[in-house]
């Protein structure tokens, strides 16, 4: 802690012959190696290992007949056990944060919550109580009594205690005061400290505390060169809100958001996110909100990702355009852009994005660098700390700095700091491999730096917030069959039946059977049999036919990807022929586990492959036409079995030629009758009200629109007007 503030003076110092010849300024104080013992009845101050307090320093400095006053407020968070300290300085409304890391002898200084400077912590500097000392061959923060310069350590390591100078009353608090003399031969400074502590029986605003309560410190410092004074400083240090411990949570001490300190951590100490338990799953879905410092309006998009298939999908609404679905297939290097309003689809072979304005198009910027964001560099991240995200989620923060990122844009960015925040689980959430696990990403924050033409720094930011993170993603969410229909590309609907070596009804109803595993095995067998990519199997549906206890599989075979060399993949007709050969040859089969350790075989029924004109999804509420087909078995040529081939058709209702005109005429007749009845009812109501009016006046009450201030005269006619007149 630098308690004193000295005017900056540039002086050519001619040092003395030896520093040992100088023993301090006797006009300030003289070092007392054997002070008198504390008088009876006076309690010697005690100090905790952790403390937080606020210190207001009022200083008056004089140098070469120049005088300067200033007042500074410091807030300290002192932790001897952790070997760290945080210092918050408020000078004329300008707040500076200093993080002291004594294990590495580094200080991170954050200014304006935008920039960071790293400095070395000095060692064994008597005039700087925040300097480090050596304890058990480790650089360490000084004990609190030495940090406050209440006690000092001589050059040979001997602890020198202060001298008791008497009682006093400060700010209405009765105190005991001790004096310490600090002589720094390296800087030729002599400082006298008078520290006052509240008497133990006095109740402070926070109640009685077990350790001593510092109330005020007074100091006087002189700097000498060649026996002459060049500067002198008087300071008063008032202590407020002293607590023998740290009451704030850990996230309170996390450095500012998006600010990274270069040089604070050695390159060999940087870590990978995967090694810290932060890893994207192979299959996930997440909704992301994006905003920038130049565009505060939040824009949203939906990301789905399948690492095994090397495919991802974005759903978003470009500015001034319809809702779009973008499917990027890294395996075939194709990008499908689907307009969800019109159904139009654009297929491109190039996966590169054009340069975008990162501050106006944060979503497109995420698309362009999605591979970098989802596949983080190795051994490049710095642990920042723990912070509360969105006021309730406890997050762990890791950050990385990239020079000249993003590249290839209209702005010349000097560097960009990227900060990942992932939700932090309880401490017992350890994976079987022993790694700590984190639930899901909470935000990605980018702080971008550039300089203007007049060399002034400009700071911008981009923020991505992640919501509804889950791994419930289905294969059909990456389907691009609509692109084949809208662009008149070839595709074919086919269907066939399968059987199992055990009753299907009981197997499918087994709660231990993972039906998604069944579907994935079916897809793998289809792609293997036809020798096509996974993307070419579309609209796959597997249903159970309870009538003959078989599985009914229906799907669409898409043609080879467009814009590709025809020799790179087979056509849709060749794929269909290979599937038929595999089914009829008894080669289409696979094993699946029921989740209890038992396996069973699923195999296609020979001769059941059929082409469909339309894609019929299996439904029990359909008409089934059984067609008898005779197929010779391979077991016995003389034996013949009957296989029922089911043609699935939707139920239809047939109408005669005159049915539609008859329906129209009938509807008109019903409407005419209803209208006549309504008119008759209204006519009867009118007649009844007129009859009531003749006998006792109108059936409707009088309505007055004015208040009854005075009683109006009534006009009576000699000859009343009536309908009989």
Secondary structure, DSSP 8 states (H G I E B T S, - for coil): ----------------S-GGG----TTT----SS-----TT-------SEEEEEEEEEEEEEETTEEEEEEEEEEEEEETTTTEEEEEEEETTEEEEEEEETTTTEEEEEETTTEEEEEE--BS-TT-TTSBEEETTEEE---HHHHTTSSEE-TTS-EE--EEEEEEEETTEEEEEEEEEEEETTTTEEEEEEEEEE-TTS--TT---SS--EEEEEEEEEEEETTEEEEEEEEEEEEEEEESS--S-GGGG---TT---TTSS-GGG-B-TGGGT----SEEEEEEEEEESS--S-EEEEEEEETTTTEEEEEEE-TTS-EEEEEEETTTTEEEEEETTT--EEEES--------TTT-HHHHHHHTHHHHHS--SS-BEEEEEEEETTTEEEEEEEEEEET-S-SSSS-EEEEEEEEEEEE--TT-B-TTS-B-EEEEEEEEEEEEEE-TTS-EEEEEEEEEEEEEE----GGGG--HHHHHHTT--EEEEEEEEEESS-HHHHHT-TT--HHHHHHHHHHHHHHHHT--GGGEEEEEEEEETTTTEEEEEEEEE-S-TTS-GGGS--HHHHHHHHHHHHHTT--EEEEE-SSS-EEEEEE-TT--EEESS-----SSSEEEEEEEEEE-SS-TT-EEEEEEEEEE-------TTHHHHHHHHHHHHHHHHHHHHHHHHHHHHHHHHHHHHHHS-SS-----S---S-------SS---TT-
